Amino acid sequence: MEETHGKKWQKIPKKYFLVDCTAEYANTFELEQDHPCVIDLIRKKFLRPPAPRNLPYQLSKPTLVDPSDGQSQAILRLLRNQTNGFFIECGALDGEYLSNTLYMERVLNWEGILIEADQKAFSQLTVRNRKAYSLPVCLSTKPYPIQVAFNASSWSGSFIMEENKSEMFHEEIRKNDHENLKTVYKVQCFPLYSILLAVEKTEIDFFGLDVEGSEFKILRTIPWHKVDIKTLSVEWNHIPEGEAAMTQLMQRNKFVKFGHIEMAYSREVVYIKDFLDDFRQFEFD
């Protein structure tokens, strides 16, 4: 799977994808991460703009300055309390509870992207007046858009079950519909790179990834040579590949494992971009 849409697409009139670009089309044909159809689809159907800066937050605990489980202060220590940064938080919940980015946004004037696939949590997020883009989607575990069965039976521990193409996907949806549980439903997923292109932002100061088991597969889809991400905090204790495999993946993409965050609700590993990698290559050469 190529990362770009290639020369063939350039020969097709722009009006073609404007008329026929649907999630079903993008999923069926496994359109590439930077395909015009995918970017256009995200912008028109899924992306919510940030709330205006002068619009007050609507928080359940407005006096709680930092609701994170330690990630926010750990990352800001590494970034020396950077102001005006840009974050991605995938697994954003309601935009307040255990948020790793709310403090950055409220106090240090950061902007960013909030991603949450759980329908109930996202509906609550939309009324928080967060000063960040938000999307009711999941991050794709493939380098192209997919639809998945999403299990939302646990509000703070929702997770991807199956991709649309599997028989188990259809069985889970049928079972859920029959029992009227409304806890398993279809969710659209996009590659992270597609979302970054949709908001025209590829320089990221902090990427928080907590999706209950799909972290390794999501990280593997990222074209690291096309993005500049300084720091990451990634939940590791649910991934079947194991933390060692994830760390090897990040090291191959020029990141250094800084350490673990072990808190009441968090089992995460922190990675920092290896800023000396180019220097060491120069010295070796």
Sequence and secondary structure as in RCSB ss.txt:
>XXXX:A:sequence
MEETHGKKWQKIPKKYFLVDCTAEYANTFELEQDHPCVIDLIRKKFLRPPAPRNLPYQLSKPTLVDPSDGQSQAI
LRLLRNQTNGFFIECGALDGEYLSNTLYMERVLNWEGILIEADQKAFSQLTVRNRKAYSLPVCLSTKPYPIQVAF
NASSWSGSFIMEENKSEMFHEEIRKNDHENLKTVYKVQCFPLYSILLAVEKTEIDFFGLDVEGSEFKILRTIPWH
KVDIKTLSVEWNHIPEGEAAMTQLMQRNKFVKFGHIEMAYSREVVYIKDFLDDFRQFEFD
>XXXX:A:secstr
  SS HHHHHTS HHHHHHH  HHHHHHTT  TT HHHHHHIIIII B    TTS    SSTT S  SSSHHHHH
HHHTTS SS EEEEES TTSSTT SSHHHHHHH  EEEEE   HHHHHHHTTS  SSEEES EE SSSS EEEEE
E SSTTS EEEEETTSHHHHHHHHHHHHHT  SEEEEEEE HHHHHHHTT  EEEEEEE  SS HHHHHHT  GG
G EEEEEEEE TT TT HHHHHHHHHHTTEEEEEEEE SS EEEEEEE TTHHHHHHHH 
